[in-house]
Amino acid sequence: MANEGFFEKVYQVAALIPYGRVTSYGAIANYLGASGSARMVGWAMNGSVKKELPAHRVVNRNGLLTGKHHFQGTNLMQQLLESEGIEVVENKIQNFEKHFWDPMKEL
């Protein structure tokens, strides 16, 4: 599959997201030189269930937990984020800018 190399690069970046921080699908795509490929990053994250990745730290550009239905349990993604000190209200990260990790600036 042609996407496997891209997906592995996505996983490498996702593995670096620090505890208590979040990033977006688009920020990962931009870092990989594939701006406009946020949806493909989302597909990669959907397939990361069996990998040891902090997938709960990847959200949409507005801080919404759009991937939460890929986690077991109804609120697992939110619970994981809250356990790291990130407040979530109605599926949206509060103080998103404070918690945002941009791989372009941090790596």
SULRA-V501020 format. One line per field, one symbol per residue. ss: DSSP state (H for helix, E for strand, L for the rest). Layout:
ss: ???
This chain:
ss: LLLHHHHHHHHHHHLLLLLLLEEEHHHHHHHLLLLLLHHHHHHHHHLLLLLLLLHHHEELLLLELLLHHHLLLLLHHHHHHHHLLLLEELLEELLHHHHELLHHHHL
